[in-house]
Amino acid sequence: MTEFYNELYILPSAFDELFIDFVLDYTKEAIEEFPIKEIPKDLDFFSFSSQDNSTISAKIEYSDGSAILVRSNLELDSLVLALRDFAVLLSNRMGFSVDFKYSISKRKNQDWIERYRQSIEPLHIGDFYIRPSWHTPLLDLEVTPKASREIVINPALAFGSGHHATTSMCIELLSKMDLSGKNVLDVGCGSGILALVARMCGAKVSLCDTDLLAIEESKKNFINNSQEMEEIWQGSISLDKGSYDVIVANILADIIKMLYNDFCQVTRHSSILILSGILDIYENGVLECFKGFKLMEKLQKDEWVALKLIKI
């Protein structure tokens, strides 16, 4: 362990979840959401404006709300530069200025990884109890949630464990379905958590992701939960020639629309699509693109929506 590490607080003006996803993809580091009121008072903050690409000194209000906290043994200046480009791109797409405040500092090393681990709480979604391996098993809980299935999944540096709204909505939709004997494909599988949910609901599951790390992480999580998959491959759905009863895709709206023809190729009449990772402002655009499908159910958490569609 090195003597010092670098710490970066990020306070976006909007779209916190998109900033979190970007930081995870960029750094592959463990991050956490940190209460603003608990941010150390000795930090110097700066404010970046997407409107004129300017950076000035700034003060923050120590109030309710949360910041994104990144800790790394590596220098984080390049991440700040990447965040500036990301904020400008996001502003152009949204039609208004998306800015952020930030502070970089060097800290004496401590066991912050353990602090991060302990900040991850188990989840109860539908019939599932989802916990990291270091938390109490379902059967040993003094107060047992109304759940009969347990998934053990440790938050990886770049893949989720069900805490993101887009993932939890997919789990909620899947857990309400009768998937016994169904062929299910998880597109953009990440940690494999959605495929695990489908498998534990009785489905035969296949997985794909363009990221090799996601493939390795999914394999590991299936082994850790003593579950089997039909197949898994690195790449997009376009590489598949199969046919599926259910497809779940928790990815960004633009990519979902790009894959429309591929979805059509591997589904049949009455096949189900569960689409998530969609900001509510893009919901209509996705539905207009998927004219070969009928909306069955919609869930929304914060600014995110998940859509359950049936092929007609």
N, C-alpha and C positions, 0 to 999 in steps of 0.2 A: 504494500500500500504506500503510495506517495505521501509526502508530508503535507502537500496542499492540493486542493482541488478548486475548480472554477464553478461559480454559481451564477445563473442567469434567471432573473425574474422577468416575465413577459406579461403585460397587461393589455390585451387587445381591446379596441373600442367596440368591437362586434365580432360575431362568429368565432367565439372561443373554441368550439369543437373543431373547426377547420384549422385553426392555428395549432391545436394539439396534434391533429393528424399530420400536419406538415412537419412539425418538430420531430415527431416519432419517425416519420419516413426519412427525414434528413439526418438525424443524429444516431438512430438506433440505440439511444440512451434511455435509461429509466427516467421518467418524468413524473411529476405529480401536480395536482391542483392544490394550491396553498392558500389559506385564508389571507386576504389582504391585510386584515387587522393584526396578523401575526408576523408580517414582514418586518425585519429589523429596522430600527429607526435611523441607523447610521449609514444607510445606502444612498448613493447619488443616482437619481433617475433622469432619463432622457426621454424625450417625446419625438417620435418620427411621424411626419405628416406626408401622406401619400399625394396630397394635392400639389405640393411644390417640392417634394423630395428633400425636405429640410429636417434637421435634427437640432433640437434646442434642449436646454436644461428644463427639468419639470419637477413639480411636486405631485405627490399622490395623496388622496384622502384615505386615511386608515379606517375604512368602513366595512360593511358587509360586502360579500362578493369574494371572488377567488382569482388568483393569478396562476400562471403556468410557471413551474419551477423546474429548471434543468440543472443537474449537477454532473460535472464531467472532469476527468483528469486532463482533457484536451482543452486547448484554447477555444473560446466560443465566439470570437469576433466574426468568423466566417458565417456562423449561424445568424448573427444579427444582420449581416449584409444580405443573406438569403431571405431573411424575414422581410426586409425592406422591399426586395423584388416581389415577394409573395403578396405583400400588402398592396403594392401598386397594381399587380395583376388582378387581385380580388376587387380592388376599387373599380377598375375598368369594367369588370364583369358585372358588378352589382349596381353601378351607376351612381355611387356616392363614395365619399372618402372613408376608407377603412384604415385607421391609424393604430399605433400601439406605443406604449411606454415600456421602457426596459431599464434594467440595472445589471451590470456585470461586476462581480467582486471575487476576490480570492480568499478562500477560507482554509483554516487549519483542518486537516482531514479528521474525520470521525466516522463512525459506522453508520453513514447516512443510507446505505443500501438496506440495512436492517430496518431503519426508520421507514423507508419507503415500503418495504415488505409488510410491515405491520399496519400501514395506512390502508392497505387493500382489504376491504371487508367482504365477507361472503354475500352472495346474492340469493334471493328467493324469487324465481320467476316461473309462474305457472306451476307445474308439477316438479320443477327442478330446484335443487339446492346446489349452487355452484360456489366452490370454495378453493382458495389456494391450499397447497398441501400442509402448510404450517398452521392452519386453523382447525378447530375441533370438527371431527367427522359428524355427519348427520345423526348417526345412531348414538353418539355420546353426548349430544346436546341436552342440557337440563330442560330447556323449553324447545320442543321440536316444532319447526315450521310445518305447514301442511304441504309436504313434499314427499314423494316416494322414490325419486330418482336423484342420485348425487353425481355430479361431475367435479373431478379434481383437476384444476387447470391453473398453473402458475402464470401470472402476468409476465409475458416475455417483454424484452426491451422494445419491440416494434409491433407486437400483436396483442389484441385485446382479450379480455377474459369475461366479457358480457356486460361490463359497466357502461359502455357507450350506449346512448339512447338507440342508435340505429341497430345495434346488435341485440339489445334486450327486446326490442319490438319484434325482431325476427324470431327470437326464442319463444316469445309469447304466442305468435301466430303458429309456429311449428308445433308447439306443445298441445295445442287445441285440436290438431288434426289426427285422423286415424292413418298412420303411415305404415301399418303392418304389410310387409311384402312389397311396398312401393319402391320404385327406383328413384332415388333422389340425387341431384347433383348440386354441390356447393361451389359456386363460381367466385373466385377471389377468396379462397378459403381462410387465409390468414392463419390463425391459431388452430383452425379446424373445429371450433366450438359449435358452429351451427350444424356441421355434419355429425358431430357427436350427439347433439340433441336429437337429430333425425334418426340416427342409428339406435339410440336408446328408446325411441318411439316405434321401433320395429322395422325401419326402412333398410334397404340395401343402398349404401351410399358410395358415391364417387366424388372426388375433389380435384380441383385444378386451381392454379395460381401462377402468375407470371414470375413471381419472386421465389427463387430457390430456397431462401430461408423459410418462407411460409410452408413449403412442401416438407422440409425437415421438421419444422415445429409441429405441423399437423400429425405427421407420423409418430412423433414422440408422445403427443397428447393421446393419440389412440392407444398406444402401447400402455401408457400410464393408467388408462381407464379400462384396460382389458377389453377393448372393442376392435372389431375388424372392419376394414373398408374393402370395397370391390376393387377400386383402382384409384390412382392419384397420378397426376402428371403436371409438369411444369409447362405452362403455356396457356393459351386462351381456350375458350369453348369451341372455337373454330376447328381445333384439332380433333374433336370428338365426332364420331359417326353413330353414337348410340341414340336411344330414345328414352325420355324420362317422364315419369308421372308428376314429379315436383322438381322445380329448380329454385334455389334460393341464391340471391346475388346481393350482397351488402357492399356496393361499390358506388362511385359517384354517378350522378344523373347523366352527365355527358357520355360516360362510358357505357352505361346501361342502354342509352339510345343507340349508340354505335353498334351494340351487339344484338339489336332487334332481329335481324335476319338470321343470325346464328341461333338465337332462342327459338325462332320458328322452325329451324331445321331439325332440332333435337326434341321437339315437343309434338304432341298429337292432340286430337280433339279431347277436350276436358282436362288437359294437363294444367297444372297450377304453377304460376310464377309468384314468388315472394321477392319483391324488389325493395331495397332499403338503401340508406346512404343518400337520400334525396332531400334537399332543402325544400321547404314548403313553397318557395317561390318558383320552383321548377316542376312542381307536381303536374300542372296542366300540360306542360311540354312533354313529359313522359307519357301521360295518358293519351295525348294526341298521337304520339309515335306508335304506341301499342294498340292500334285500332283492330288488330286481329284478336284482341283479348278483352274480356269484360271485367270491370272492377267488382270484386266480391266484398272486400273489406279494406278499411283504411285505419291505420293507427297513427297518432301524432304525439310526439314528446318534444316540447320546446319548439324549435324551428325545423325539426326533422319529421319526415313522414315515411311510413312503410306501407306498401301496397300489395294486396293479395289479388291476383288476377287469374282468370280461367280462360283457356283458349276456346274460341267459338268456331 
